[in-house]
Amino acid sequence: MTDFAATKALFHLPEGMIYLDGNSLGPLPKATAARVAQTVNDEWGEMVITGWNRAGWMAQPSALGDRIGRLIGAEPGHVVLGDTLSIKVYQALAAAIDLAGDRKVIVTDSGNFPSDIYMAEGLIKSLGRGHELRVVAPEDVANHINDDLAVLMLTQVDYRTGRLHDMPTLTQAAHAAGAVTVWDLAHSAGALAVDVAGSNADFAVGCTYKYLNGGPGAPAFIYVAPRHVDRCQPALSGWLGHEKPFAFDLDYRPGAGIERMRVGTPPVLQMAALDAAMDIWDTVDMAALRRASIALAEQFITGVEAACPMLTLASPRDAAQRGSQVSFRFADGYAAMQACIARGLVGDFRAPDIMRFGFTPLFIDAGDVGRAIAVIADVMQNRLWDDPVYQQRAAVT
Ligand SMILES: *Cc1c(COP(=O)(O)O)cnc(C)c1O
């Protein structure tokens, strides 16, 4: 069991704010500032370059990878950190395409996050071997798994609606058709229990600044199944993925296991921040987290629907089909979200009309959800959104 009142006390939350946006950028753990200061002062400041060995900086990408690995059901030694998620998508897809042999079709769905789709388009173009990206409706994915399929590349939880793909079933179908899978866990890692090993996933990637609370710019992670890792050829063959980086050989040879998925110098200060966040995650029982997240989301849906008939639920009603976020459609959703934010309730808006709220039991409880419902009811019932100040769009929504 996890004591979520205790974990809540470990976060700094701005005074008066109800933060239902931990699915987009997790809040600051109270221990982070001191941990980063320690890395800056005691390690960078005092050890300078010897910090790579003495402070263990070079080993951090795989040490932190293992701690994330527990949350996603990975075998130890098969997750490594680095770069941003877009880069990890590219790496995983490139390796998957290699494993898929002569097949040319990559299937993804229209609910995928655009960066994943853009990276796939760029990779296909630079390979120049006639691969085809098919972007199909999320509910149609299973119908496109056939003997042409090279790679099934999906994001498990839809960033807009929270719709959850059935990872074990789709992976099994893809394997039966002779295809390879790439799963993006951006909205799954830290949101619900994932079992990449039990699902037989081939590749998985995700980021650490959303549910994992690693801070803005925190590095991404990549998982490669043990059966593939020593066979896959890194497309991004940087020196830190080399078998012997410090031999400075002029020819590239992939490193052992997951180490080959490293590219260049790891972000040491960001990893210090993530390390503090993982101290909290190390104590969390993912089954308890899922139960708590479902209870919060159900409370929210019931309360908002009762108070706001003008909002339409965009997320699956069945909790088993949903990640850890709840979205409502409203034509003036941008303005309505701005009006909520002005009243201390922070969610976000995703074009064209989605008001999105994330449920993160580590620091959100039933009292917060009750207050959030009251703010939304006030904004919607009294048309508080219908004010020109809320129509001005900022660069980041
Ligand atoms: C958040 C997110 C990204 C962001 O990629 P970065 O390279 O970290 O900016 C990519 N893909 C998905 C599915 C996401 O949810």
The ligand as an ORCA input file, in Angstrom:
! r2SCAN-3c Opt
* xyz 0 1
  C       4.943     14.473    -24.608
  C       5.115     13.600    -25.794
  C       6.194     13.766    -26.672
  C       7.184     14.883    -26.489
  O       8.421     14.588    -27.040
  P       9.720     15.404    -26.578
  O      10.742     15.029    -27.578
  O      10.042     14.970    -25.179
  O       9.385     16.869    -26.625
  C       6.342     12.859    -27.711
  N       5.447     11.854    -27.896
  C       4.384     11.682    -27.082
  C       3.435     10.558    -27.312
  C       4.172     12.558    -26.028
  O       3.110     12.421    -25.233
*
